[in-house]
Amino acid sequence: VLTQVPATALATDLSRPPTTTWTVRAAKEVNYCVRVANNLLAPDDRTLITAGGTGSRDRRRRFLVVDAAVEALYGERLRRYLRRHGAEYEIRVVKADETVKTMETVLGIVAALDDFGIDRRRDPIIAVGGGVVLDIVGLVASLYRRHTPYVRVPTTLIGLVDAGIGVKTGVNHGVHKNRLGTYEAPAETLLDRSFIATLDSRQVSNGLAEILKIGLIKDRRLFELLERHGQQMLDEKLAGRTPNAEAAVREVLSRAVHGMLEELQPNLWEHTLERLVDYGHSFSPTIEMRALPELLHGEAVCVDMALTTVIARRRGQLSVSDRDRVLAVMRRLRLPVLAPVCRVDVLVDALRDTVRHRDGQQRIPLPVGIGGAVFANDITEEELASALEELTELAVAE
Ligand SMILES: NC(=O)c1ccc[n+]([C@@H]2O[C@H](COP(=O)([O-])OP(=O)(O)OC[C@H]3O[C@@H](n4cnc5c(N)ncnc54)[C@H](O)[C@@H]3O)[C@@H](O)[C@H]2O)c1
């Protein structure tokens, strides 16, 4: 069960003798709600129109930022919904890909916000889209008049289980991904998986990789659910066409979100660099960048997880049969276990980069069986070379 961390505010002690140094300490309370809210655009559903606002006003103004693909598919329904609930609204459409994840896009949205005008205490900004739109709008919300409430409505699987539920915002800058960003919790995140019906199936696999990550390092039951139902989930795009499939989809999403939030909540500002959720994210940033545009994020993460699964097996932390189960689930989710860009020199570069990002240590989560993990700090080039060789043989044998 997730518990709320109590807020503590520590004021300066003014009863002491005159001084030239004042130390101000305050703890910022973070309190937001992530909730399943299927069928958000159903005409009579009030979840979306009341989300993040005071709900006490007759006159509602809503500024929405919507992914262009989502707007093309759901724009008409969304407008009908807003009209039905008597909202004055403005929809800013963003053609979302990594190239528009920039400060220019942020400033464009800010200008549109100024033109429209919102009451920042009552009228939340609503972001509807995948991780790109959610990250951009989060940054807008944290900058606009220092803080403006915003609601996240993720429409990709990555959004539902990852980008939509934490507090990170950001845009790319120069050649660096997410170089400019903030920590800004949404007022609310509404999880409506019906949006996944229109998502490209490769994008569904992409999101399943992040779910598999949670299963592998902390939730064996989640892994087993993916093993049993993952392929059907992918084929049905999470529609849950039979009672059994529906139950599996609900449990998988719920465990994935819960597992992720359990890891994020105690470390919202990322003070601790040993993060289980970094599993699959040690070698993958370099793999993803060098393979561009060939691999999606989740695909690069999966290659990293396949490699570290083999490393764990070679260290005796995982049995051969568990290793093979893990690789089989990856294939069933139509995720790659290896990519041409994976050469030893690239992996060594990746490791060096990760050490730099993790304050001088590797801190690499490595599986212990299925559903457990430890942090390793002693992975060597030789170890990487032999693991890569083993993984190559396994990938070819398939
Ligand atoms: N803030 C975080 O904690 C966090 C976590 C993970 C990822 N991210 C960021 O998220 C981004 C990746 O997010 P993503 O994988 O959601 O990609 P994305 O936002 O680029 O969306 C993927 C594609 O799907 C389309 N799309 C979105 N919803 C759709 C729908 N319902 N139907 C049809 N098409 C739809 C989009 O137009 C886009 O082409 C990256 O920029 C990454 O840095 C942030």
The ligand as an SDF file (V2000), in Angstrom:
LIG
                    3D

 44 48  0  0  0  0  0  0  0  0999 V2000
    8.6370   11.9060  -17.6530 N   0  0  0  0  0  0  0  0  0  0  0  0
    8.9090   10.6340  -17.5490 C   0  0  0  0  0  0  0  0  0  0  0  0
    9.0180   10.0880  -16.4450 O   0  0  0  0  0  0  0  0  0  0  0  0
    9.0680    9.8220  -18.7800 C   0  0  0  0  0  0  0  0  0  0  0  0
    9.1130    8.4250  -18.6890 C   0  0  0  0  0  0  0  0  0  0  0  0
    9.2190    7.6800  -19.8540 C   0  0  0  0  0  0  0  0  0  0  0  0
    9.3000    8.3230  -21.0810 C   0  0  0  0  0  0  0  0  0  0  0  0
    9.2830    9.6830  -21.1250 N   0  0  0  0  0  0  0  0  0  0  0  0
    9.3550   10.3790  -22.4110 C   0  0  0  0  0  0  0  0  0  0  0  0
    8.2340    9.9760  -23.1770 O   0  0  0  0  0  0  0  0  0  0  0  0
    8.5630   10.0240  -24.5680 C   0  0  0  0  0  0  0  0  0  0  0  0
    8.1050    8.7410  -25.2020 C   0  0  0  0  0  0  0  0  0  0  0  0
    6.7330    8.6110  -24.9800 O   0  0  0  0  0  0  0  0  0  0  0  0
    5.8130    7.6700  -25.8760 P   0  0  0  0  0  0  0  0  0  0  0  0
    6.4680    6.3600  -26.0210 O   0  0  0  0  0  0  0  0  0  0  0  0
    4.4630    7.7390  -25.3220 O   0  0  0  0  0  0  0  0  0  0  0  0
    5.9270    8.3280  -27.3170 O   0  0  0  0  0  0  0  0  0  0  0  0
    5.1840    9.5150  -28.0730 P   0  0  0  0  0  0  0  0  0  0  0  0
    4.6110   10.5110  -27.1810 O   0  0  0  0  0  0  0  0  0  0  0  0
    6.1650    9.9690  -29.0890 O   0  0  0  0  0  0  0  0  0  0  0  0
    3.9890    8.7460  -28.8170 O   0  0  0  0  0  0  0  0  0  0  0  0
    4.2970    7.7110  -29.7340 C   0  0  0  0  0  0  0  0  0  0  0  0
    3.4910    7.8420  -31.0230 C   0  0  0  0  0  0  0  0  0  0  0  0
    2.1490    7.4600  -30.7830 O   0  0  0  0  0  0  0  0  0  0  0  0
    1.2400    8.4590  -31.2740 C   0  0  0  0  0  0  0  0  0  0  0  0
    0.0570    8.3270  -30.4390 N   0  0  0  0  0  0  0  0  0  0  0  0
   -0.0990    8.7160  -29.1440 C   0  0  0  0  0  0  0  0  0  0  0  0
   -1.2630    8.2730  -28.6470 N   0  0  0  0  0  0  0  0  0  0  0  0
   -1.8810    7.6170  -29.6570 C   0  0  0  0  0  0  0  0  0  0  0  0
   -3.1130    6.9120  -29.7540 C   0  0  0  0  0  0  0  0  0  0  0  0
   -3.9250    6.7530  -28.7060 N   0  0  0  0  0  0  0  0  0  0  0  0
   -3.4440    6.3630  -30.9460 N   0  0  0  0  0  0  0  0  0  0  0  0
   -2.5970    6.4700  -32.0020 C   0  0  0  0  0  0  0  0  0  0  0  0
   -1.4240    7.0790  -31.9690 N   0  0  0  0  0  0  0  0  0  0  0  0
   -1.0560    7.6570  -30.7940 C   0  0  0  0  0  0  0  0  0  0  0  0
    2.0250    9.7320  -31.1930 C   0  0  0  0  0  0  0  0  0  0  0  0
    1.5370   10.6840  -32.0970 O   0  0  0  0  0  0  0  0  0  0  0  0
    3.4250    9.2640  -31.5670 C   0  0  0  0  0  0  0  0  0  0  0  0
    3.5420    9.1840  -32.9580 O   0  0  0  0  0  0  0  0  0  0  0  0
   10.0410   10.2700  -24.6420 C   0  0  0  0  0  0  0  0  0  0  0  0
   10.2590   11.5970  -25.0310 O   0  0  0  0  0  0  0  0  0  0  0  0
   10.5430   10.0350  -23.2280 C   0  0  0  0  0  0  0  0  0  0  0  0
   11.6590   10.8500  -22.9220 O   0  0  0  0  0  0  0  0  0  0  0  0
    9.1510   10.4330  -20.0100 C   0  0  0  0  0  0  0  0  0  0  0  0
  1  2  1  0
  2  3  2  0
  2  4  1  0
  4  5  1  0
  4 44  2  0
  5  6  2  0
  6  7  1  0
  7  8  2  0
  8  9  1  0
  8 44  1  0
  9 10  1  0
  9 42  1  0
 10 11  1  0
 11 12  1  0
 11 40  1  0
 12 13  1  0
 13 14  1  0
 14 15  2  0
 14 16  1  0
 14 17  1  0
 17 18  1  0
 18 19  2  0
 18 20  1  0
 18 21  1  0
 21 22  1  0
 22 23  1  0
 23 24  1  0
 23 38  1  0
 24 25  1  0
 25 26  1  0
 25 36  1  0
 26 27  1  0
 26 35  1  0
 27 28  2  0
 28 29  1  0
 29 30  1  0
 29 35  2  0
 30 31  1  0
 30 32  2  0
 32 33  1  0
 33 34  2  0
 34 35  1  0
 36 37  1  0
 36 38  1  0
 38 39  1  0
 40 41  1  0
 40 42  1  0
 42 43  1  0
M  CHG  2   8   1  16  -1
M  END
$$$$
